[in-house]
Amino acid sequence: MKPRVLIISGLDPSGASGLLLDVTISSSEGVITAGIPTCLVAENYRTVEGIQITEPDILRDSIDLVLEEGDFKATKIGLVPPSLVETLVEVISERKSQLGFVVFDPVLFSSSGFNFYEKEFDLLFELFRCTNIITPNIDEFEKLFKTNRENISEEELKTHLNSIKPANLLITSFERKKRIITNLFLTPSKTMRFEVEETEYDVRGTGCALSSLIATYVAKGCKPEKAIEQSMKRVSELIKVSVVIKNRKRRFVLD
């Protein structure tokens, strides 16, 4: 039987990011995918106007009901509004063995500047500790860990990793030099750098796609570092065939 992957995230009605993109990306890789919205986000390529948050009891019941159909090999979590963090921590703590390998891509703000969190970043750390990998981009990493990319040391990175254990940390776009993007993967035993060539395109949902693919490839049997490598390669392929929405902004389109 094909492995099952659960997506828990905000619903962008355009499908260019969030839950709809995650489910599409994951399903295209040959797994069985279920999706649960944490909120409905009124947004498009240009702006976010607001959100309607899922009731905590509905979120919990939705997870319980999809688990009745079978366990998941992996779960990807995206946008989690502050009011749902406690509920999700409780559910994962209770059902972790059924949710499989958990990848959390914390969404703090939209590319248009809408803040989903104000000063409640500390709330997320308890959720981090329930997951296997968190995948903030470098801007989110700086906000969450109150640090500066310009002078961060190896020792400080290890301190930050220790603060979220047993989760591992993948910082996306950690460096950009000579058109090479470096993603930094930290575990208690090693630090790995994954490089990919930067493209000229501005594509929506790249962080969503990457984290969903990592969860999907782990569900299919890959070790985390191999899943990261394959996910970066796949995202690069999808960027090359992305299509223009408007004003040079692009979106993923899958067959």
Secondary structure as GFF3:
##gff-version 3
##sequence-region A 1 255
A	DSSP	beta_strand	4	11	.	.	.	ID=ss1
A	DSSP	alpha_helix	18	27	.	.	.	ID=ss2
A	DSSP	beta_strand	32	43	.	.	.	ID=ss3
A	DSSP	beta_strand	48	53	.	.	.	ID=ss4
A	DSSP	alpha_helix	56	67	.	.	.	ID=ss5
A	DSSP	beta_strand	74	77	.	.	.	ID=ss6
A	DSSP	three_ten_helix	82	84	.	.	.	ID=ss7
A	DSSP	alpha_helix	85	99	.	.	.	ID=ss8
A	DSSP	beta_strand	101	104	.	.	.	ID=ss9
A	DSSP	alpha_helix	123	128	.	.	.	ID=ss10
A	DSSP	beta_strand	133	134	.	.	.	ID=ss11
A	DSSP	alpha_helix	138	145	.	.	.	ID=ss12
A	DSSP	alpha_helix	154	163	.	.	.	ID=ss13
A	DSSP	beta_strand	168	177	.	.	.	ID=ss14
A	DSSP	beta_strand	180	186	.	.	.	ID=ss15
A	DSSP	beta_strand	191	197	.	.	.	ID=ss16
A	DSSP	beta_strand	202	203	.	.	.	ID=ss17
A	DSSP	alpha_helix	206	219	.	.	.	ID=ss18
A	DSSP	alpha_helix	224	240	.	.	.	ID=ss19
A	DSSP	beta_strand	243	246	.	.	.	ID=ss20
A	DSSP	beta_strand	249	251	.	.	.	ID=ss21
###
